């Protein structure tokens, strides 16, 4: 299959499963006429395969354009978790010379053991990509970035499945982190 057909099929799954119109109160407290629940797509078996392919391609293109060598990707649990794993698995299955590793960022440090905030294959010595399923204000993406930086990581860019086009991209980029989104509100509505 081609990347174009993967993108089109993923957009259709997002439209049918994840995008809802009506009147909703978002996590930010804002009212919106659009609700995007990407988890029902990213946790769908076919959706996960397509998310991995589409976002792996975007990650590699951005990595090449910036002349980077990305070591791992991850974001705030739970929205980023299935995306992160799908992209990492796609990297492995594609036979990448340098396979992208996955990690996740806890909302709060673990209260026992080593008290870790970042779990998985996080290597702060290599540039990382922060992942999010949907951005509205960009706050959850910025929280993940803060946690990554507090652990010594350097975020190269943010990789987003859906940009709701409600200021999140500008908020994240205003803090110095480029945003690469697979889809925008305009693509899906």
C-alpha positions in Angstrom: 0.0 0.0 0.0 1.1 3.6 -0.6 1.5 6.2 2.1 -1.3 8.2 0.4 -3.8 5.3 0.7 -2.7 4.8 4.4 -3.3 8.5 5.1 -6.7 8.3 3.5 -7.7 5.1 5.3 -6.5 6.5 8.6 -8.5 9.7 8.1 -11.6 7.7 7.4 -11.1 5.7 10.6 -10.6 8.9 12.6 -13.7 10.5 11.1 -15.9 7.4 11.8 -14.6 6.5 15.2 -12.9 9.6 16.8 -14.4 12.8 15.5 -17.7 13.9 17.1 -19.6 17.1 16.6 -22.0 18.7 19.0 -21.5 20.6 22.2 -18.7 19.4 24.5 -16.7 20.6 27.5 -13.0 19.9 26.9 -10.3 19.0 29.5 -9.2 22.7 29.4 -12.8 23.7 30.5 -13.5 25.3 27.1 -16.7 24.6 25.2 -16.3 23.3 21.7 -18.4 22.0 18.8 -15.8 19.3 18.2 -14.6 16.4 20.3 -11.7 14.2 19.1 -11.1 10.9 21.0 -8.1 9.4 19.2 -7.9 6.5 21.6 -10.6 4.6 19.8 -8.6 4.9 16.6 -5.1 4.4 18.1 -6.3 1.3 20.1 -8.1 -0.1 17.0 -6.0 -2.9 15.4 -6.1 -1.4 11.9 -5.9 2.1 13.2 -2.8 1.4 15.2 -1.1 -0.1 12.1 -1.9 3.0 10.1 -1.0 5.4 12.8 2.4 3.7 13.0 3.0 4.0 9.3 1.8 7.5 8.8 3.6 9.0 11.9 6.8 6.9 11.3 6.9 8.5 7.8 6.4 12.0 9.2 9.0 11.5 12.0 11.6 10.2 9.5 11.0 13.1 7.1 11.2 15.7 9.8 14.3 14.0 11.3 16.0 14.1 7.8 15.0 17.8 7.2 16.5 18.8 10.5 19.6 16.6 10.1 18.9 14.8 13.4 19.3 11.3 14.6 16.3 10.6 16.9 16.7 8.0 19.6 13.2 7.7 21.0 9.8 9.1 21.2 7.1 9.3 23.9 4.6 11.5 25.5 2.1 12.0 28.4 0.3 8.8 29.3 -2.3 7.8 28.1 -3.1 9.5 24.8 0.5 9.2 23.5 1.1 5.6 24.6 -0.5 3.6 21.7 0.9 6.1 19.2 4.4 5.8 20.6 4.4 2.0 20.5 2.9 1.9 17.0 5.6 4.2 15.6 8.4 2.3 17.4 7.1 -1.1 16.2 6.8 0.3 12.6 10.4 1.5 12.9 11.5 -2.1 13.8 9.3 -3.8 11.2 10.6 -1.4 8.5 14.2 -2.5 9.3 15.3 1.0 10.1 19.1 1.2 10.5 18.5 3.0 13.8 15.3 1.8 15.3 13.2 4.4 17.2 12.7 3.4 20.9 9.5 4.1 22.9 8.9 5.6 26.4 6.0 7.2 28.2 5.7 10.1 30.6 3.7 9.6 33.8 1.4 12.5 34.9 3.0 12.3 38.3 6.2 10.5 39.5 5.8 7.0 40.6 5.1 6.8 44.4 7.3 3.7 44.9 10.4 2.0 43.7 12.7 4.5 41.9 10.0 7.2 41.7 10.4 7.5 37.9 8.4 9.9 35.9 9.6 8.5 32.5 9.2 4.8 31.8 10.6 2.7 29.0 13.5 3.3 26.6 14.3 7.0 27.2 17.9 8.0 26.5 18.6 11.6 27.3 21.9 11.5 25.3 20.0 11.5 22.0 17.3 13.9 20.6 13.8 12.7 21.4 10.4 13.4 19.9 7.4 14.2 22.1 4.1 12.6 21.0 0.5 13.6 21.6 -2.8 12.3 20.1 -4.6 15.6 20.0 -3.6 19.2 20.7 -6.0 21.9 21.6 -4.2 24.3 23.9 -0.9 22.3 23.8 -0.8 22.1 27.6 -0.4 18.3 27.9 2.3 18.3 25.2 4.1 21.1 27.1 3.8 19.1 30.4 5.5 16.1 28.7 8.2 18.3 27.3 8.9 19.8 30.8 9.1 16.3 32.3 11.5 15.1 29.5 13.7 18.2 29.9 13.7 17.7 33.7 15.2 14.3 33.1 17.9 15.7 30.8 16.2 15.1 27.5 16.3 17.3 24.5 13.1 17.5 22.5 13.6 17.9 18.8 10.0 18.4 17.8 6.4 17.4 18.7 4.7 14.7 16.6 0.9 15.1 16.8 -1.9 12.9 15.3 -4.6 15.6 15.2 -4.2 19.4 15.6 -7.6 20.8 16.5 -6.4 24.2 15.2 -7.3 26.0 18.4 -4.0 27.6 19.3 -2.1 24.6 20.6 0.4 24.5 17.7 1.2 28.2 18.3 1.5 27.7 22.0 4.0 24.9 21.6 5.9 26.5 18.8 6.0 29.8 20.8 8.0 27.9 23.4 10.5 26.9 20.7 9.3 23.4 19.8 8.4 22.7 16.1 5.1 20.8 15.6 4.5 18.2 13.0 0.8 17.1 12.7 -0.5 14.3 10.6 -4.0 15.8 10.4 -5.7 19.1 11.3 -9.3 19.8 12.1 -9.7 21.0 8.5 -8.6 17.6 7.2 -11.2 15.7 9.3 -14.3 17.9 9.5 
